[in-house]
Amino acid sequence: MLKRVEARTPRLGFLGLGWIGRHRMEALASSGAAEVAALADADDAALEAAARIAPDAAPCAGLDEMLAAGLDGIVIATPSALHAPQAIAALEAGLAVFCQKPLGRTGDEAEQVVEAARRADRLLAVDLSYRHTAAFRALKAEIDGGGLGRPHALDLTFHNAYGPDKPWFRDRTLSGGGCLIDLGVHLVDAALWLTGSEGATCRSAAMFHQGRRLGPGEEDVEDLVYATLDLPGGAVARIACSWNLSAGNDAVIGAEIHGVGAGAILRNVGGSFFDFEAHRTRGTARESLSAPPDDWGGRAAVAWARALAMDPGFDPAAEGLVRLARTLDAIYAAA
């Protein structure tokens, strides 16, 4: 007879309370999947804004105080250079971790975090949120169900007409890179996740900064990237991402998947960062698979919290975070 696992509502701390950190906090609180127990941010205004939303949460002076607050897990939404050391500290203190992307600025940093999670036997996940949209899930279901036949070519795009508003994003030592590690990480993750691939090799890549092609050892971060990846089994994926491109819309986000029997297309609607539609295509015909509205922003965090409530132990799926980071490393090296 199987033993019934009793779930309990995990008590969470939130480290980093800018827009994304507060949004994930609100999503978790409204889902009922977690208790907002502790808050910390170096910016007093951000901390105060979060405290108005979660008045019962304890304000903490920083990570060390948060680690001593009797929590089950921590949600990290700080600048990228802090992700790996903060995640490792939390894991070594016995807390599960949900981290904003990237988990590390390099594959080595990501591997160090995953190994810390394995040693501590604690749940680790990264906010690869686009996997959780209804549109991307519809594409995944089509591929896994054989509706497209074997996928052999993917085109994935994420152009942000604005770019980040925090200076640290454009400091390579703090961010690890530019639009590739910020936006392209979602595209590379989609290519691997949709096709079930455990890695990819980079055939070619080009990176630009304000129209100038970047070479090895550059301090400027990339604001436009094109890359071609070879996936196991012979499939190819083309990646394009940018900041501040004259895209004619707030954003251009899309995916085209070509299978031997049919295809699939995903597009953002009206330049939106949040609304997506997906279609199956065959010849000149198309069939709707998914359409807005779809409130997907907090789903990855909620899924992690619900998994944590059932079992705080290490999930081997976290090993894919290292493969994702090393694929980004390969694109940077090829460029």
SULPEQUI-V168573 format. One record per residue. RES is the residue in one small letter. OMEGA is omega as a letter, one per 20 degrees, with the letter a starting at -180 (* if undefined). Layout:
BEGIN
res = [RES | RES]
omega = [OMEGA | OMEGA]
END
This chain:
BEGIN
res = [m | l | k | r | v | e | a | r | t | p | r | l | g | f | l | g | l | g | w | i | g | r | h | r | m | e | a | l | a | s | s | g | a | a | e | v | a | a | l | a | d | a | d | d | a | a | l | e | a | a | a | r | i | a | p | d | a | a | p | c | a | g | l | d | e | m | l | a | a | g | l | d | g | i | v | i | a | t | p | s | a | l | h | a | p | q | a | i | a | a | l | e | a | g | l | a | v | f | c | q | k | p | l | g | r | t | g | d | e | a | e | q | v | v | e | a | a | r | r | a | d | r | l | l | a | v | d | l | s | y | r | h | t | a | a | f | r | a | l | k | a | e | i | d | g | g | g | l | g | r | p | h | a | l | d | l | t | f | h | n | a | y | g | p | d | k | p | w | f | r | d | r | t | l | s | g | g | g | c | l | i | d | l | g | v | h | l | v | d | a | a | l | w | l | t | g | s | e | g | a | t | c | r | s | a | a | m | f | h | q | g | r | r | l | g | p | g | e | e | d | v | e | d | l | v | y | a | t | l | d | l | p | g | g | a | v | a | r | i | a | c | s | w | n | l | s | a | g | n | d | a | v | i | g | a | e | i | h | g | v | g | a | g | a | i | l | r | n | v | g | g | s | f | f | d | f | e | a | h | r | t | r | g | t | a | r | e | s | l | s | a | p | p | d | d | w | g | g | r | a | a | v | a | w | a | r | a | l | a | m | d | p | g | f | d | p | a | a | e | g | l | v | r | l | a | r | t | l | d | a | i | y | a | a | a]
omega = [a | r | a | r | r | r | r | a | a | r | a | r | a | a | a | a | r | a | a | r | r | r | r | r | r | a | r | a | a | r | a | a | a | r | r | a | a | a | r | r | r | r | a | a | r | r | r | r | r | a | r | r | a | a | a | a | a | r | a | a | a | a | a | r | r | a | r | a | r | a | r | a | a | r | a | r | a | r | a | a | a | a | a | a | r | r | r | r | a | a | r | r | r | r | r | a | r | a | r | r | i | r | r | r | r | r | r | r | r | a | r | r | a | r | r | r | r | r | a | a | a | a | r | r | r | a | r | a | a | r | a | r | r | a | r | r | r | r | r | r | r | a | a | a | r | a | r | a | a | r | r | r | r | r | a | a | r | r | r | a | a | a | a | a | r | a | a | r | a | r | a | a | a | a | a | a | a | a | r | a | r | a | a | r | r | a | r | r | r | a | a | a | a | a | a | a | r | r | r | r | a | r | a | r | r | r | a | r | a | r | r | a | a | r | a | r | a | r | r | r | a | r | r | a | r | r | r | a | r | a | r | a | r | r | r | r | r | a | r | r | a | r | r | r | r | a | a | r | r | a | r | a | a | r | r | a | a | r | a | a | a | r | r | a | r | r | r | a | r | a | a | r | a | a | a | r | r | r | r | a | r | a | r | a | r | a | a | r | a | r | r | j | a | a | a | a | a | a | a | r | r | r | r | a | r | r | r | r | a | a | a | a | a | r | a | r | r | r | r | r | r | r | r | a | a | r | r | r | a | r | r | a | a | a | *]
END
